[in-house]
């Protein structure tokens, strides 16, 4: 079966064909291994792939390695129902889910317009989880293109740990791309197409919710000293818009 999709490589969009083969690419793991899926980062690989990643198939692929003993899934809990459904699905599949509430931070553009940015990084949580597993695991696999993890990878390499980074073309930070020693990097395309699926119609995009919030102009005029109160107001506004069926 031949599957076609688009992806970024060297800054250009190219068409590829992926064909099922008898002998597929397999990672060479060295001992007990833990996996860390930074889903907020991985989710947007679909913009280049033109396909979504099927969590069930991804989990089954990872479990096919006898060395993999733990699969961690990091994703924020948002007010949008799709966020909670995604977390429930990951838990049901078998991922060890780590989550926390999403925050929305105001940002003023050059034109003076206030937009609201979705913020929910798991850099600290992933780093601490790796630290707690140093004596228990020999290998660490990361599904993320975040360049901020470069220091974490270097520390793990210094500890003689196997470090594997799965990324998507056009979504890998230059800090990680430049790393040459002690790290193995593989595009998700190389792993095969068994866990790709067609994109869900009208799947909402992005971390920047300016178009959503500017439907309610009064939000940009808010002046609140308490950040927690600000986030509460934003959550209530999103719930109101959801009830109206606008997203």
N, C-alpha and C positions, 0 to 999 in steps of 0.2 A: 504494500500500500504506500503510495507516495503522497506526502503532505507538503503543501507549499505555504510559506510564510515569509515575512519581511523582517529584517533585523539590521541594526546599525553595526558597521564595521569600518574603522578608520573614518568615521564621520559621514559615511554614505549609506544610503538605503540600498540593500541588495536583495534579490530574490533567491531563495534556496529551495532545494527539494530534499526532503528527509525520507529515507526509505527504510522500512523494517528489514533488519538483517538477522541472520542466524546467530552471528557472533557480534554482540553489541559491546560498546565501550564499557569497561568496568574499572572503578577506582581500585587502586592497590592500597589497602588499609593495613596499618601496622599495629595490631593489638586493639584493645578495648577503645571504642570511639564514641564520642558524643557529637550530636548535630545541633546547630543553632540557626534557626530560620528567622531572619529579620523580615517579617511579612510585609510591613509597610514599605520596605525597600523593594522586595521581590515582586509585590503586586503590580508595580508600574512597569515591570519589564514587558508587560503585555502591549504597551504602547509601541515597542519596537518589534516584538514577536508577531503582533497581530493575532495572537492566540493567548488564552489564559492558562495558568497552571492549575491542574486539577489536584487538590490537596489529597484526596483519597489515593490517587495513583502515585503521587509523590511519596506519600507515607509507605505504600506497599513497596515502592522501589528501594527506599532506604532500608526497610526491614528485610529486604532480600540479602543484605550483607550481615553475615553472622557476627561480625566485629562491632556493629552498631548496637549499642545497648540503651541509648537514650536519645530522643528527638524532641528538642525544645522549640516552641513556637511563640514568638513575641509579637503582640499586636495590641493597640490601644482600644479601650471601650469608649465608643462614641454614643451620642444621643440618637444617631441614625439607626434604625432597626437592622440595616444590612451589617453594621459593625458587630452587633450582638449575635446575629445569626452566624456570622463568620467564626466567631469565637466558640459558639456552641458546636458548630460543625467540626472544628479542629479538635475539641475535647472528645467528641463522640468517636472520631476516627482513631484517636489514641495518642495524639500529641500531648506533651506536657506543656500546658498553656500558661504563659506569664503575661499578665495584662495590668493596665492601670488606666485611670480616666484621661481622656484627651482634653487638652486645654487649647483655647483660642487666644492668640496674642495679637494686639492691634499693631499695624504697621502703616506709617504714612508714606505715600508715594511722592514722587517729585512734584506732582500736580497738586499736592495737598489732600488728596483723597485718602480716606482711612479704609484699609482692607483688613481682613481678619485671617490670620495664618493658623492652620491646624498644627499643633505641636505635641508630639508624643514620642520622643526618642527613647530607645532602650539601650543606649551605649553603656551606661553604668550597670544596668541589670545583667547584660551579657558578659561584661567584664568581670563582675563579681561571681557570676555562675561559673565562669572559666577558672577563676582563682580557687573556688571551693572544690573543683574537680581535678586539680593538678596532680594529686596523689592517687586518684582513682582511674584516670583515663590516660591513654597513650596518644590518642589522636583526636583532633578537633576539626570538624567540618563546618564551614560558615556559608550560608546562603545569603549573601549581601554584597553590594557594590560600594558600600560606605567607606570612603577613604579615611575616616576617623579611626577605623579599626587597625590601621597600620601599626600603631604602637603596641596594641594588644598582640598582634601576630608576631611582632619582633620579640616580645617578652616570652611568648610560648615557644618560639624557636630557640631562644636562649636556654629554655628549660628542657631542650631536646625532645619536644613534642612534635608530632606530625601535624602540619597545618595545611588544610585544603580549603580553597575559596572557590565557590561556585558563583559565577557572575553572568551578566548579559552584556553583549557588545553595546557600547555607548552608555553603560550604567556602572562603570567601575572607576572609582576614584584614582587619580594619578598617583597618589601616595602608595597605593597598593600595586598599581600597574608597574611601578618602577622597582618593586621588590623582586629580587632575583634568586637569592639563596635561602634554602630551607623551607620554601613555600611552593605548593603546587596549585596553579590556577587553571580552572577549566570552565569554559562557557557552558551554560545549561543546554545549549544546542548540541554540544558534543555528547551529552548524556543520553540523548535520544528523545523521541517524540511520544513515548508511552504515557507521559503525564501532561500532555497538552490537550486543551479542549477549545471549542469555538467560543468566542467572546460573547458574554451575556449582553443582549440588547439593552441599550440605554444605561449601561453601567456608568455610574457617576464617576467623574474624574476628580481628582486632586486635592492637594493639601490647601490650596488657596481658595477660599470660599467667598471671594469678593462679590461675584455675581449673585450669589445666594443672599448675602446679607444686605446688599444695596437695594434689594426689593423693599426693605424697611429702612427708609432714609433716616429715621430718628435714631437708629443705632449708632451712626457715625457722629452724632452730636452728644453721645453719652459722655459724662465726665464723672467717673467713679474712682475714688481713691483706693478702694479695696479690690485687689486683683481677683480674689475669690468671688466677690460679689459680681464683678464684671463677667467672669466665666459663667456664673449662674444665670445672669441676664441673657447671655448668648445662647445657653442651652435651652432656656425657656422660649426664646425666639425661634430656634430651629424646630422645636417640638410643634410650635404653632404653625410654622410653614409646612411641616410634614402632615399635620392634620388637614390642612387646606389642599393637600395633594399636589403641591407645586414641585416636589422632588420625589 
